[in-house]
Amino acid sequence: MKITLILSIAFSALTFSQNQNLDYNNYFDPIPFKIDQSTRVKSNEAPNSNNRIITNKKFLENGYILIEQIHLWGSGNTWLNYEKTDLIYNTNYQVVEKNIFNWADSIWINGKRELYNYDTSGNDTTIIKQYWVIDKWINSEKIFNAFDSNNNLIQTINQNFYDSLFINLDKTYFTYDSQNRLIEEVYQFDGNWDNRTRRSKEYNINNLVIEVINEGWNGTEWVNDNQRLYEYDENQNKILEMLNYWSGTEWGDHIRWISNYNPNNLISELIQDEYFESTWLHSQKDIYTYESLNLIEDKILRWSTFDWDTSSRIIYSYNSNDKCIERQFQRYRFGWEDWTRYTFEFDEFGFKN
C-alpha cells in the first residue's frame, strides 16, 4: 500500500531476474522527478493503435511536482483530446493528489480525484475518492490503512459515501510472522464484519513462498477453495507452480507451470499443462531469448494434438543503457505478421517519459 517512490529504484535497468514476471505490464514505471525547470513534452505512440499520450512535467510554486498526462485518440489524420490525468507529488515524492479530467466543449472538465494522506513513516493512511458534480466535489469512497511498528500494513477499511456519511463496506486484516512475512489475509464484508475469504501463506527457509491456500467462509467455519504450491531449485529459481482445487475431501490437480532456466538464472522456458482425466496435457509454452541479460524475444507456442505450433511472439528492443524502448507483438499465420507496437522514450536521467 505504500506508494512512496524511491528514486534509486528508478535507475535499475529493465532486466529479468528469476523471480520477475515476464509480463511487460509489471515493469516498474518510475516518475521522472529530476527534471529541468522548463517543461518538456514527449509522446508515446502505438503505431497500430488509435490512442496516444503526451506527458508534461513541471515544478509547482510550492515545490511540488506535477505530472500531466494528456490522452488523445485518432480521428482520421487528427489527434483529439479525450482525457487528462494530473498527478501531484509532494517534496517527499509521494502522490498527494490524482485528478482525472474529461475533454468537453474545448475545455478540460473535472471528473474525479483521489486525495492521499501519510504518517511520519511515509505510509498512506487515508485515501479519499471524489467525483465532480455540477460545481463541487462529492465524496465517493474512503480507505483507511493501519500499519504496525515495522510499517507492515495490518488493516484496510473501505467505506462508501451515502446520505452524507461514510458507511463501512469491507475490511481486510493482514498478519505477519516474526520475520515480517505476510502469513494471513482475512477479508470481511459490511458493517457487521462478516467473514468472506481467507488466504494463508507458508515459506521455506529461504523466505520463498511454498504454499498459498484460499478459503471461503460458509457461515460457521473456513472451507478450502484453492491451493497453489511452489518448488524451487538450488538457485532459488521457481521451477514449478501448481494450482489445485478442493473437491470436498482432497486437493485435485488443475494447472501446473514448469520453468527452466539458462546458466544466468534467467527463465528460458515456461510450460503450462492442464490436468484432464487423470493426465497432464500440454497447453502453452513460452520460449525466452536473451541478448546479454535483456529479454529480446518471448515466443509463444500452443499445443496441437501431437506437437507445439507457433502462435505469436513479443520482441523487445533496448537502447545503449539497457532500457526497453520498443515492445512489438506479432502473430504467426503463414509467416510473422505485425500486430501492435509500443515505443518508449527516456530523458537524460534515464527516466521514462
C-alpha positions in Angstrom: 0.0 0.0 0.0 2.9 2.3 0.5 3.2 4.4 -2.7 6.3 6.4 -1.9 8.6 6.2 -4.9 12.3 5.6 -4.2 14.5 7.4 -6.8 17.3 4.9 -6.6 15.0 2.1 -7.8 14.2 4.1 -10.9 17.7 3.8 -12.3 17.6 0.0 -12.4 17.8 -1.5 -15.9 14.9 -3.4 -17.4 16.4 -6.8 -17.0 14.8 -10.0 -15.8 15.6 -12.0 -12.7 14.5 -15.4 -11.6 11.5 -14.1 -9.6 10.3 -11.4 -12.0 7.1 -11.8 -14.0 7.9 -11.5 -17.7 4.8 -9.5 -18.5 5.9 -6.0 -19.5 2.9 -4.5 -17.7 4.6 -5.5 -14.4 7.7 -3.3 -15.1 8.3 -0.5 -12.6 7.4 2.7 -14.3 9.2 5.5 -12.4 8.0 9.0 -12.3 10.8 11.4 -13.6 11.3 13.7 -10.6 14.8 15.1 -11.6 13.8 17.3 -14.5 14.6 20.7 -15.8 12.7 23.7 -14.6 11.4 24.1 -18.2 8.6 21.8 -19.2 9.5 19.1 -21.8 6.8 17.4 -23.9 7.2 14.0 -25.3 4.8 11.4 -26.7 4.5 7.7 -26.7 2.6 6.4 -29.6 1.5 2.9 -30.6 1.6 2.9 -34.4 -1.2 0.4 -34.8 -3.4 2.0 -32.1 -5.8 4.8 -32.1 -4.6 6.4 -28.9 -1.6 8.5 -27.8 -0.3 10.0 -24.6 1.5 13.3 -24.2 3.4 13.9 -20.9 4.2 17.3 -19.4 6.3 17.7 -16.3 7.0 20.7 -14.2 7.6 22.0 -10.7 4.8 23.9 -8.9 5.4 27.1 -6.9 5.1 25.2 -3.6 7.9 22.8 -4.6 5.5 20.0 -5.5 5.8 18.2 -8.9 3.0 18.0 -11.4 3.0 15.1 -13.9 0.3 15.8 -16.6 -0.7 13.0 -19.0 -2.9 14.0 -21.9 -4.7 11.1 -23.6 -5.6 11.6 -27.3 -7.5 9.4 -29.8 -7.0 9.4 -33.5 -9.7 10.6 -35.8 -8.6 10.4 -39.4 -5.3 12.4 -39.5 -6.2 14.3 -36.4 -5.4 13.7 -32.7 -8.2 14.8 -30.4 -8.2 15.3 -26.6 -10.4 13.0 -24.6 -8.9 12.6 -21.1 -6.2 14.1 -18.8 -4.6 12.8 -15.7 -2.7 15.1 -13.3 -0.5 13.5 -10.6 0.8 15.9 -7.9 3.8 14.8 -5.8 4.9 16.4 -2.5 8.5 17.1 -1.6 8.9 13.5 -0.3 7.9 12.2 -3.8 4.6 10.9 -2.5 1.4 11.2 -4.5 -0.9 13.7 -2.7 -3.5 14.2 -5.4 -4.6 12.5 -8.5 -7.1 14.3 -10.8 -8.8 13.0 -13.9 -10.3 15.5 -16.4 -12.6 14.9 -19.4 -12.5 17.0 -22.6 -15.8 18.7 -23.4 -16.6 21.9 -25.4 -12.9 22.6 -25.9 -12.0 22.7 -22.2 -11.0 20.2 -19.5 -13.8 19.4 -17.2 -13.3 18.0 -13.7 -14.1 14.3 -13.5 -12.8 12.6 -10.4 -9.9 12.8 -7.9 -8.1 11.0 -5.2 -6.5 12.7 -2.1 -3.8 10.9 -0.1 -2.5 11.4 3.5 0.6 9.9 5.0 2.0 9.2 8.5 5.5 10.2 9.6 6.9 7.0 8.2 5.5 7.6 4.8 2.7 5.1 5.0 -0.5 6.1 3.1 -3.0 6.2 6.0 -6.1 7.6 4.2 -7.3 7.9 0.6 -10.4 9.8 -0.3 -12.1 9.4 -3.7 -14.4 12.1 -5.0 -16.5 12.9 -8.1 -17.2 16.3 -9.6 -20.9 17.0 -9.6 -22.2 20.2 -11.3 -20.0 22.7 -9.4 -18.3 20.9 -6.4 -16.5 17.7 -5.3 -18.7 15.0 -3.8 -17.3 12.2 -1.7 -17.4 8.7 -3.1 -15.1 6.4 -1.1 -12.6 6.5 1.7 -9.8 4.0 2.5 -8.2 3.7 6.0 -4.9 1.9 6.3 -3.3 0.9 9.6 0.4 -0.1 10.0 2.4 -1.8 12.7 5.7 -0.6 14.2 7.5 -2.3 11.4 5.5 -0.4 8.8 3.6 -3.6 7.8 0.1 -3.0 6.6 -2.1 -4.7 9.2 -5.6 -3.4 8.3 -7.5 -1.8 5.4 -11.1 -0.5 5.8 -13.1 0.6 2.7 -16.1 2.9 3.1 -18.7 4.2 0.6 -20.2 7.7 0.9 -24.0 7.5 1.3 -26.5 10.1 2.6 -23.8 12.5 3.9 -22.0 9.7 5.8 -19.2 7.3 5.1 -20.6 3.7 5.5 -18.3 0.7 6.2 -18.1 -1.6 3.1 -15.3 -4.1 3.8 -12.2 -4.8 5.9 -9.0 -6.8 5.4 -6.7 -7.9 8.2 -3.1 -8.8 7.5 -1.0 -11.0 9.8 2.8 -11.4 9.8 5.3 -13.8 11.4 8.3 -12.8 13.5 10.3 -12.3 10.2 7.7 -9.8 8.9 6.5 -12.3 6.3 2.8 -12.0 5.4 1.2 -15.2 6.5 -2.6 -14.5 6.5 -5.1 -12.2 5.0 -8.8 -12.2 6.2 -11.4 -10.3 4.2 -14.6 -9.3 5.9 -17.7 -7.6 4.4 -20.3 -4.9 5.5 -20.6 -3.2 8.9 -21.1 -6.5 10.8 -17.6 -7.6 9.5 -18.8 -11.0 8.4 -16.0 -13.3 7.2 -15.8 -13.8 3.5 -12.3 -15.1 2.4 -9.0 -16.1 4.0 -5.6 -16.5 2.4 -2.7 -18.3 4.2 0.9 -18.5 3.1 3.8 -20.7 4.1 7.5 -20.1 3.4 10.7 -22.2 3.2 13.9 -21.5 5.0 14.9 -19.1 2.1 11.8 -17.0 2.7 10.2 -18.1 -0.6 6.5 -18.9 -0.7 5.9 -22.7 -1.0 2.1 -22.8 -0.4 -0.9 -20.4 -0.6 -4.3 -21.6 0.4 -7.5 -19.6 -0.3 -10.6 -20.4 1.8 -14.2 -19.3 1.9 -16.5 -18.8 5.0 -19.6 -21.0 5.0 -21.2 -19.2 7.9 -19.6 -21.3 10.7 -16.1 -22.3 9.5 -13.5 -21.8 6.9 -13.7 -24.1 3.9 -10.9 -24.8 1.4 -11.3 -23.4 -2.1 -7.9 -23.5 -4.0 -4.3 -24.1 -3.3 -1.0 -23.0 -5.0 2.2 -25.0 -4.4 5.7 -23.8 -5.4 9.0 -25.6 -5.8 12.5 -24.0 -6.3 15.9 -25.2 -7.5 19.2 -24.8 -5.6 19.5 -21.2 -7.0 16.1 -20.3 -5.6 14.5 -20.2 -9.1 10.9 -21.1 -9.2 10.7 -24.3 -11.2 7.2 -25.5 -10.5 3.9 -23.8 -9.7 0.7 -25.9 -9.2 -2.9 -24.7 -8.9 -5.2 -27.2 -7.2 -8.9 -27.1 -6.2 -10.6 -28.6 -3.2 -13.0 -31.5 -4.1 -14.6 -31.6 -0.6 -12.2 -34.3 0.7 -8.9 -33.6 -1.0 -6.9 -31.3 -3.3 -7.4 -32.0 -7.1 -4.8 -31.1 -9.7 -5.8 -28.4 -12.2 -3.0 -26.5 -13.8 0.8 -26.5 -13.5 3.6 -24.3 -14.8 7.1 -25.8 -15.3 10.0 -23.4 -15.6 13.5 -23.9 -17.0 16.5 -21.5 -16.7 19.6 -20.7 -18.5 23.1 -20.5 -16.9 22.4 -16.9 -15.9 19.4 -18.0 -13.9 17.1 -16.3 -16.4 13.9 -18.2 -17.3 14.3 -19.8 -20.7 11.2 -21.8 -21.0 7.8 -21.8 -19.3 5.4 -24.7 -20.0 1.7 -24.7 -18.9 -0.1 -28.0 -18.5 -3.7 -28.7 -17.7 -5.0 -31.8 -15.8 -7.7 -33.7 -17.7 -9.0 -37.2 -16.9 -6.0 -38.2 -14.8 -3.5 -37.0 -17.3 -1.4 -33.8 -17.6 -1.9 -32.3 -21.1 0.3 -29.6 -22.7 -1.4 -26.2 -23.2 1.1 -23.4 -23.9 4.9 -22.9 -24.0 6.8 -19.7 -23.8 10.4 -19.7 -25.1 12.6 -16.7 -23.9 15.6 -15.5 -25.8 18.1 -13.0 -24.3 20.9 -10.8 -25.5 23.2 -10.3 -22.6 20.7 -10.1 -19.8 18.0 -8.4 -21.8 14.9 -10.3 -22.9 14.7 -9.8 -26.7 12.0 -12.4 -27.6 9.1 -14.2 -26.0 7.9 -16.8 -28.4 4.5 -18.4 -27.6 3.6 -21.8 -28.8 0.3 -23.7 -28.4 -0.1 -27.5 -28.2 -1.9 -29.1 -31.1 -2.6 -32.8 -30.7 1.0 -34.1 -31.1 3.3 -31.1 -31.3 3.8 -27.5 -30.5 2.6 -24.9 -33.0 4.0 -21.4 -33.1 1.3 -18.9 -32.2 2.8 -15.4 -31.6 5.8 -13.6 -30.2 6.8 -10.4 -28.4 10.0 -8.7 -29.5 11.8 -6.3 -27.2 14.4 -3.6 -28.2 16.7 -1.7 -25.9 18.9 1.5 -26.0 22.5 1.7 -25.1 21.5 2.0 -21.4 19.6 -1.3 -21.5 16.3 0.5 -21.3 13.4 -1.1 -23.2 12.5 1.3 -26.0 10.2 -0.9 -28.0 7.8 -3.8 -27.5 6.4 -5.4 -30.6 3.7 -8.1 -30.8 3.5 -10.3 -33.9 1.1 -13.1 -34.8 2.1 -16.2 -36.8 -0.2 -17.3 -39.6 1.6 -18.1 -42.8 4.5 -16.1 -41.5 5.1 -13.4 -38.9 2.5 -10.6 -39.1 2.9 -7.3 -37.2 0.0 -6.7 -34.8 0.9 -4.0 -32.2 3.9 -2.0 -31.3 4.7 0.3 -28.3 7.6 2.7 -28.2 9.1 4.2 -25.0 11.3 7.3 -24.6 13.7 8.2 -21.7 15.1 11.5 -20.6 18.7 12.3 -19.9 18.4 10.9 -16.4 17.1 7.5 -17.6 13.5 8.1 -16.6 10.7 7.0 -18.8 8.8 9.9 -20.5 
